[in-house]
């Protein structure tokens, strides 16, 4: 598939700072792997939102969007599972 460019929305940095320290490296590694495989087998497409997926890392979820034309992945949120779906759509 080739290498995809990864972009972060402004709120993601704040969300990463709020995470438990032991999960941060695991989450960042998973995001880095998305550049080579934008839709891994454990990613689930979100209904009602175009080309948007969720990737589960323990109790946290990475919400991201894939643009295959421009080969870009935009990370929208990294939040705890009980908070991540509020306000999507």
N, CA, C and O atoms as a MOPAC input file, in Angstrom:
PM7 MOZYME 1SCF
protein

 N      0.81300 1    -1.20500 1     0.00000 1
 C      0.00000 1     0.00000 1     0.00000 1
 C      0.84800 1     1.25700 1     0.00000 1
 O      0.37200 1     2.31700 1    -0.40500 1
 N      2.05000 1     1.16800 1     0.42900 1
 C      2.89000 1     2.34400 1     0.48200 1
 C      2.81300 1     3.02200 1     1.81800 1
 O      2.05700 1     2.61500 1     2.70000 1
 N      3.59700 1     4.05300 1     1.96000 1
 C      3.67300 1     4.75400 1     3.24300 1
 C      2.68600 1     5.92200 1     3.28900 1
 O      2.62300 1     6.73400 1     2.36700 1
 N      1.92300 1     5.99000 1     4.37100 1
 C      0.96400 1     7.06100 1     4.57800 1
 C      1.55700 1     8.09700 1     5.52200 1
 O      2.33100 1     7.76600 1     6.42000 1
 N      1.18700 1     9.34300 1     5.31000 1
 C      1.59500 1    10.43500 1     6.18900 1
 C      0.59900 1    10.50300 1     7.34500 1
 O     -0.60600 1    10.37400 1     7.13000 1
 N      1.08800 1    10.70500 1     8.56400 1
 C      0.21100 1    10.77300 1     9.73000 1
 C      0.14500 1    12.20600 1    10.23800 1
 O      1.17100 1    12.84600 1    10.46800 1
 N     -1.08500 1    12.70100 1    10.40900 1
 C     -1.32100 1    14.04500 1    10.95000 1
 C     -2.14600 1    13.92100 1    12.22100 1
 O     -2.96000 1    13.00900 1    12.36400 1
 N     -1.92500 1    14.84700 1    13.13200 1
 C     -2.65600 1    14.86300 1    14.39700 1
 C     -3.50100 1    16.11800 1    14.50100 1
 O     -3.03900 1    17.21100 1    14.17600 1
 N     -4.74500 1    15.96500 1    14.95500 1
 C     -5.56600 1    17.12400 1    15.28400 1
 C     -4.98600 1    17.75200 1    16.55000 1
 O     -4.29600 1    17.07600 1    17.31300 1
 N     -5.25700 1    19.03100 1    16.78200 1
 C     -4.68000 1    19.75100 1    17.90200 1
 C     -4.98000 1    19.17600 1    19.27200 1
 O     -4.15500 1    19.29200 1    20.17800 1
 N     -6.13200 1    18.56100 1    19.44500 1
 C     -6.55000 1    18.05200 1    20.74600 1
 C     -5.81300 1    16.76800 1    21.13000 1
 O     -5.78900 1    16.41000 1    22.30800 1
 N     -5.21700 1    16.07400 1    20.17500 1
 C     -4.59000 1    14.77900 1    20.43500 1
 C     -3.41700 1    14.90100 1    21.40100 1
 O     -3.24200 1    14.04200 1    22.26500 1
 N     -2.61800 1    15.94300 1    21.27100 1
 C     -1.47400 1    16.12000 1    22.17300 1
 C     -1.93400 1    16.21200 1    23.62900 1
 O     -1.32000 1    15.61700 1    24.51400 1
 N     -2.99300 1    16.94400 1    23.87100 1
 C     -3.55400 1    17.07600 1    25.21000 1
 C     -4.07600 1    15.73100 1    25.71900 1
 O     -3.90200 1    15.39000 1    26.88900 1
 N     -4.71700 1    14.97600 1    24.82900 1
 C     -5.25300 1    13.67200 1    25.21100 1
 C     -4.13600 1    12.68900 1    25.56000 1
 O     -4.28400 1    11.88100 1    26.47700 1
 N     -3.02600 1    12.75600 1    24.83800 1
 C     -1.88300 1    11.88500 1    25.14300 1
 C     -1.30700 1    12.22500 1    26.51300 1
 O     -0.93100 1    11.32500 1    27.26400 1
 N     -1.23300 1    13.49700 1    26.84200 1
 C     -0.69600 1    13.89600 1    28.15800 1
 C     -1.55200 1    13.39500 1    29.30800 1
 O     -1.04400 1    13.20200 1    30.41200 1
 N     -2.83800 1    13.18200 1    29.07200 1
 C     -3.75100 1    12.71500 1    30.11800 1
 C     -3.71100 1    11.19700 1    30.31100 1
 O     -4.24800 1    10.68500 1    31.29300 1
 N     -3.09100 1    10.48900 1    29.39900 1
 C     -3.05900 1     9.02600 1    29.44900 1
 C     -2.07200 1     8.52800 1    30.50200 1
 O     -1.13600 1     9.23900 1    30.86900 1
 N     -2.28500 1     7.29800 1    30.98900 1
 C     -1.28700 1     6.68800 1    31.87400 1
 C      0.03800 1     6.52500 1    31.12900 1
 O      0.05300 1     6.13100 1    29.96300 1
 N      1.13100 1     6.82400 1    31.79300 1
 C      2.44900 1     6.80500 1    31.14600 1
 C      2.80100 1     5.44900 1    30.53200 1
 O      3.45300 1     5.39100 1    29.48900 1
 N      2.37600 1     4.36500 1    31.17300 1
 C      2.74000 1     3.03700 1    30.67200 1
 C      2.07200 1     2.69900 1    29.33500 1
 O      2.51500 1     1.77600 1    28.65200 1
 N      1.03100 1     3.41600 1    28.95100 1
 C      0.34200 1     3.16300 1    27.68000 1
 C      0.82400 1     4.04500 1    26.53700 1
 O      0.61100 1     3.71100 1    25.37200 1
 N      1.46000 1     5.14800 1    26.84500 1
 C      1.81800 1     6.13300 1    25.81600 1
 C      2.70300 1     5.53200 1    24.72600 1
 O      2.43900 1     5.73700 1    23.54100 1
 N      3.74200 1     4.79700 1    25.10400 1
 C      4.63600 1     4.24000 1    24.07500 1
 C      3.91300 1     3.20800 1    23.21800 1
 O      4.15600 1     3.12900 1    22.01400 1
 N      3.02900 1     2.41500 1    23.82200 1
 C      2.25500 1     1.42700 1    23.07800 1
 C      1.33900 1     2.11000 1    22.05900 1
 O      1.23200 1     1.66300 1    20.91700 1
 N      0.68300 1     3.18800 1    22.47400 1
 C     -0.20500 1     3.94000 1    21.58000 1
 C      0.58900 1     4.57100 1    20.43800 1
 O      0.17000 1     4.49800 1    19.28200 1
 N      1.72000 1     5.18500 1    20.74600 1
 C      2.52900 1     5.82100 1    19.70500 1
 C      3.08900 1     4.79500 1    18.72500 1
 O      3.18200 1     5.07000 1    17.52900 1
 N      3.46300 1     3.61200 1    19.21800 1
 C      3.92000 1     2.54400 1    18.31900 1
 C      2.80700 1     2.10500 1    17.37600 1
 O      3.04300 1     1.88200 1    16.18900 1
 N      1.59400 1     1.98100 1    17.91000 1
 C      0.45000 1     1.58400 1    17.08400 1
 C      0.15500 1     2.62000 1    16.00900 1
 O     -0.16800 1     2.27100 1    14.87400 1
 N      0.26600 1     3.89200 1    16.36800 1
 C      0.04300 1     4.96500 1    15.39500 1
 C      1.11100 1     4.91700 1    14.30300 1
 O      0.80700 1     5.09600 1    13.12300 1
 N      2.35000 1     4.67700 1    14.69500 1
 C      3.43700 1     4.60200 1    13.72100 1
 C      3.21800 1     3.45000 1    12.73200 1
 O      3.51200 1     3.58600 1    11.54500 1
 N      2.70500 1     2.32500 1    13.22100 1
 C      2.43600 1     1.17700 1    12.35300 1
 C      1.32800 1     1.47200 1    11.34400 1
 O      1.27800 1     0.85500 1    10.28000 1
 N      0.44000 1     2.41200 1    11.67500 1
 C     -0.63600 1     2.78000 1    10.74200 1
 C     -0.09300 1     3.35200 1     9.44300 1
 O     -0.74900 1     3.24900 1     8.40600 1
 N      1.09800 1     3.95500 1     9.47600 1
 C      1.65300 1     4.53900 1     8.25200 1
 C      1.94000 1     3.46800 1     7.19800 1
 O      1.89200 1     3.75900 1     6.00200 1
 N      2.23500 1     2.24300 1     7.61700 1
 C      2.46900 1     1.15900 1     6.67600 1
 C      1.21300 1     0.33900 1     6.38700 1
 O      1.02600 1    -0.15300 1     5.27500 1
 N      0.36100 1     0.19900 1     7.39100 1
 C     -0.88900 1    -0.55500 1     7.22900 1
 C     -2.01900 1     0.27400 1     7.83900 1
 O     -2.31300 1     0.13100 1     9.02500 1
 N     -2.65900 1     1.14100 1     7.04300 1
 C     -3.64500 1     2.08400 1     7.57200 1
 C     -4.90300 1     1.44500 1     8.15600 1
 O     -5.55800 1     2.04300 1     9.00900 1
 N     -5.24500 1     0.25100 1     7.71200 1
 C     -6.43300 1    -0.42400 1     8.24200 1
 C     -6.02600 1    -1.84900 1     8.64800 1
 O     -6.29400 1    -2.80200 1     7.91600 1
 N     -5.37900 1    -1.99400 1     9.81600 1
 C     -4.99900 1    -3.33800 1    10.25500 1
 C     -6.23600 1    -4.18000 1    10.55300 1
 O     -7.33700 1    -3.64200 1    10.66500 1
 N     -6.06500 1    -5.48100 1    10.67900 1
 C     -7.21600 1    -6.37200 1    10.85700 1
 C     -7.99400 1    -6.08800 1    12.13000 1
 O     -9.18700 1    -6.38800 1    12.18000 1
 N     -7.37200 1    -5.51800 1    13.17100 1
 C     -8.09300 1    -5.21700 1    14.41200 1
 C     -8.80900 1    -3.86700 1    14.38700 1
 O     -9.53300 1    -3.54500 1    15.33000 1
 N     -8.62600 1    -3.07500 1    13.34000 1
 C     -9.32500 1    -1.79300 1    13.21100 1
 C    -10.77100 1    -2.04200 1    12.79200 1
 O    -11.05800 1    -2.93900 1    12.00000 1
 N    -11.65900 1    -1.24300 1    13.33100 1
 C    -13.08600 1    -1.37100 1    13.01800 1
 C    -13.58300 1    -0.06300 1    12.42500 1
 O    -13.33500 1     1.01500 1    12.96500 1
 N    -14.29000 1    -0.17600 1    11.30400 1
 C    -14.87300 1     1.00700 1    10.65200 1
 C    -16.02900 1     1.52200 1    11.49200 1
 O    -16.87300 1     0.74400 1    11.93700 1
 N    -16.07100 1     2.83200 1    11.70900 1
 C    -17.16700 1     3.44400 1    12.45500 1
 C    -18.32000 1     3.72000 1    11.50700 1
 O    -18.12700 1     4.22000 1    10.39900 1
 N    -19.50700 1     3.39100 1    11.95100 1
 C    -20.69400 1     3.59800 1    11.12300 1
 C    -21.12400 1     5.06000 1    11.16800 1
 O    -21.04100 1     5.70300 1    12.21500 1
 N    -21.57300 1     5.57400 1    10.05700 1
 C    -22.09300 1     6.92700 1     9.99000 1
 C    -21.04300 1     7.99600 1     9.77800 1
 O    -21.37700 1     9.17700 1     9.67500 1
 N    -19.76900 1     7.60500 1     9.71000 1
 C    -18.68800 1     8.56700 1     9.49900 1
 C    -17.79500 1     8.00700 1     8.39000 1
 O    -17.31100 1     6.87900 1     8.49300 1
 N    -17.57700 1     8.78400 1     7.34200 1
 C    -16.84600 1     8.29400 1     6.16900 1
 C    -15.37500 1     8.01700 1     6.46100 1
 O    -14.68100 1     8.85400 1     7.03800 1
 N    -14.90300 1     6.83600 1     6.05800 1
 C    -13.48800 1     6.43300 1     6.13100 1
 C    -12.87600 1     6.64200 1     7.50900 1
 O    -11.69400 1     6.97300 1     7.61300 1
 N    -13.65100 1     6.45700 1     8.56100 1
 C    -13.16900 1     6.65100 1     9.92600 1
 C    -13.15000 1     5.30400 1    10.63600 1
 O    -14.09100 1     4.51500 1    10.54900 1
 N    -12.04900 1     5.06900 1    11.33900 1
 C    -11.82400 1     3.78800 1    11.99100 1
 C    -11.48900 1     3.98800 1    13.45700 1
 O    -11.13300 1     5.07900 1    13.90300 1
 N    -11.61900 1     2.87400 1    14.19700 1
 C    -11.23600 1     2.87600 1    15.59400 1
 C    -10.25800 1     1.73400 1    15.81400 1
 O    -10.44800 1     0.62600 1    15.31300 1
 N     -9.21200 1     2.02200 1    16.57000 1
 C     -8.20900 1     1.02700 1    16.91400 1
 C     -8.14800 1     0.93500 1    18.42700 1
 O     -8.00700 1     1.95000 1    19.10800 1
 N     -8.25300 1    -0.26600 1    18.95300 1
 C     -8.30300 1    -0.47600 1    20.39600 1
 C     -6.91400 1    -0.75900 1    20.94000 1
 O     -6.20500 1    -1.63000 1    20.43500 1
 N     -6.52500 1    -0.01000 1    21.98300 1
 C     -5.28000 1    -0.22900 1    22.70000 1
 C     -5.64800 1    -0.29500 1    24.18800 1
 O     -5.72500 1     0.73700 1    24.85500 1
 N     -5.86800 1    -1.47500 1    24.69200 1
 C     -6.32200 1    -1.63300 1    26.08100 1
 C     -7.67200 1    -0.96600 1    26.26100 1
 O     -8.60700 1    -1.23900 1    25.50900 1
 N     -7.78000 1    -0.09200 1    27.25600 1
 C     -9.02200 1     0.64100 1    27.50400 1
 C     -9.11200 1     1.93200 1    26.69700 1
 O    -10.07400 1     2.68600 1    26.84500 1
 N     -8.13200 1     2.19300 1    25.85500 1
 C     -8.11700 1     3.42200 1    25.05800 1
 C     -8.42400 1     3.10900 1    23.60100 1
 O     -8.17700 1     2.00600 1    23.11400 1
 N     -8.96800 1     4.10900 1    22.92500 1
 C     -9.32500 1     3.97200 1    21.51600 1
 C     -8.68100 1     5.10300 1    20.72100 1
 O     -8.67100 1     6.25600 1    21.15400 1
 N     -8.14900 1     4.75800 1    19.56100 1
 C     -7.61300 1     5.73900 1    18.62100 1
 C     -8.65600 1     5.87500 1    17.51600 1
 O     -8.98800 1     4.89600 1    16.84800 1
 N     -9.16700 1     7.07600 1    17.32700 1
 C    -10.12700 1     7.35000 1    16.26600 1
 C     -9.37100 1     8.08300 1    15.16400 1
 O     -8.78700 1     9.14200 1    15.39400 1
 N     -9.39000 1     7.50700 1    13.96800 1
 C     -8.63100 1     8.10600 1    12.87100 1
 C     -9.37200 1     7.96500 1    11.55100 1
 O    -10.27100 1     7.14000 1    11.39000 1
 N     -8.95400 1     8.80600 1    10.61800 1
 C     -9.57400 1     8.83900 1     9.29800 1
 C     -8.49100 1     8.59600 1     8.24500 1
 O     -7.38000 1     9.11300 1     8.35400 1
 N     -8.82500 1     7.81100 1     7.23600 1
 C     -7.87500 1     7.46700 1     6.18000 1
 C     -8.31500 1     8.12400 1     4.87900 1
 O     -9.45200 1     7.95900 1     4.43700 1
 N     -7.39500 1     8.87100 1     4.27200 1
 C     -7.63800 1     9.45000 1     2.94500 1
 C     -6.67600 1     8.75900 1     1.98100 1
 O     -5.48900 1     9.08200 1     1.93800 1
 N     -7.19100 1     7.81800 1     1.21900 1
 C     -6.34300 1     7.01200 1     0.34400 1
 C     -5.81300 1     7.80300 1    -0.85000 1
 O     -4.74300 1     7.49100 1    -1.37200 1
 N     -6.55200 1     8.82300 1    -1.28800 1
 C     -6.09200 1     9.64000 1    -2.42300 1
 C     -4.81300 1    10.39200 1    -2.07200 1
 O     -3.82900 1    10.33700 1    -2.81000 1
 N     -4.83200 1    11.10000 1    -0.93200 1
 C     -3.66600 1    11.89400 1    -0.54400 1
 C     -2.70000 1    11.11300 1     0.34400 1
 O     -1.69300 1    11.65700 1     0.79700 1
 N     -3.01100 1     9.81700 1     0.59600 1
 C     -2.18300 1     8.94500 1     1.43300 1
 C     -1.90600 1     9.59200 1     2.78900 1
 O     -0.75900 1     9.71400 1     3.22100 1
 N     -2.99400 1    10.00100 1     3.44700 1
 C     -2.90100 1    10.67300 1     4.73900 1
 C     -3.80600 1     9.99400 1     5.75400 1
 O     -4.92600 1     9.58700 1     5.44400 1
 N     -3.29300 1     9.88200 1     6.97200 1
 C     -4.07400 1     9.39900 1     8.10500 1
 C     -4.15600 1    10.54900 1     9.10000 1
 O     -3.13800 1    11.10300 1     9.51300 1
 N     -5.38900 1    10.90200 1     9.48100 1
 C     -5.58300 1    11.97800 1    10.45100 1
 C     -6.07800 1    11.35500 1    11.75800 1
 O     -7.13500 1    10.72700 1    11.79900 1
 N     -5.29900 1    11.54000 1    12.82000 1
 C     -5.67600 1    11.03300 1    14.13800 1
 C     -6.55900 1    12.10500 1    14.78500 1
 O     -6.11200 1    13.22900 1    15.01500 1
 N     -7.80900 1    11.75200 1    15.07400 1
 C     -8.75600 1    12.70600 1    15.63900 1
 C     -8.78600 1    12.68400 1    17.16400 1
 O     -8.81300 1    13.73600 1    17.80300 1
 N     -8.78000 1    11.47700 1    17.74800 1
 C     -8.87200 1    11.35700 1    19.20200 1
 C     -8.13100 1    10.12900 1    19.69000 1
 O     -8.03900 1     9.11800 1    18.99500 1
 N     -7.60100 1    10.24000 1    20.90900 1
 C     -7.08900 1     9.09200 1    21.65400 1
 C     -7.66300 1     9.26100 1    23.05000 1
 O     -7.16700 1    10.05900 1    23.84600 1
 N     -8.71000 1     8.50400 1    23.33800 1
 C     -9.42600 1     8.67100 1    24.60500 1
 C     -9.76100 1     7.32500 1    25.22600 1
 O     -9.68100 1     6.27700 1    24.58500 1
 N    -10.13900 1     7.39100 1    26.49100 1
 C    -10.62200 1     6.20600 1    27.19400 1
 C    -11.91800 1     5.75200 1    26.53400 1
 O    -12.65800 1     6.56600 1    25.98200 1
 N    -12.18700 1     4.46200 1    26.59200 1
 C    -13.33800 1     3.88600 1    25.88000 1
 C    -14.67600 1     4.45900 1    26.31200 1
 O    -15.60900 1     4.49400 1    25.50900 1
 N    -14.79900 1     4.90800 1    27.55300 1
 C    -16.09500 1     5.44100 1    28.00100 1
 C    -16.33200 1     6.86500 1    27.51600 1
 O    -17.45400 1     7.36500 1    27.60400 1
 N    -15.29300 1     7.53000 1    27.00500 1
 C    -15.42400 1     8.92500 1    26.57300 1
 C    -15.28600 1     9.12200 1    25.05700 1
 O    -15.69100 1    10.16200 1    24.53800 1
 N    -14.74000 1     8.17200 1    24.36400 1
 C    -14.29200 1     8.39700 1    22.99200 1
 C    -15.42100 1     8.64300 1    21.99300 1
 O    -15.23200 1     9.40100 1    21.04100 1
 N    -16.56500 1     8.03800 1    22.17800 1
 C    -17.61700 1     8.15100 1    21.15900 1
 C    -18.53000 1     9.35400 1    21.35900 1
 O    -19.38900 1     9.61500 1    20.51700 1
 N    -18.36700 1    10.07900 1    22.43300 1
 C    -19.18100 1    11.27600 1    22.65500 1
 C    -18.78400 1    12.37000 1    21.67500 1
 O    -17.61000 1    12.73000 1    21.58100 1
 N    -19.73400 1    12.88500 1    20.96500 1
 C    -19.46700 1    14.00300 1    20.06300 1
 C    -18.93600 1    13.62300 1    18.69800 1
 O    -18.61000 1    14.50900 1    17.90800 1
 N    -18.83400 1    12.33400 1    18.38800 1
 C    -18.41500 1    11.95300 1    17.04000 1
 C    -19.59300 1    12.13000 1    16.09100 1
 O    -20.73900 1    12.16600 1    16.53900 1
 N    -19.34700 1    12.23700 1    14.84200 1
 C    -20.31900 1    12.30900 1    13.74400 1
 C    -20.36500 1    13.66600 1    13.12800 1
 O    -21.13100 1    13.89300 1    12.19100 1

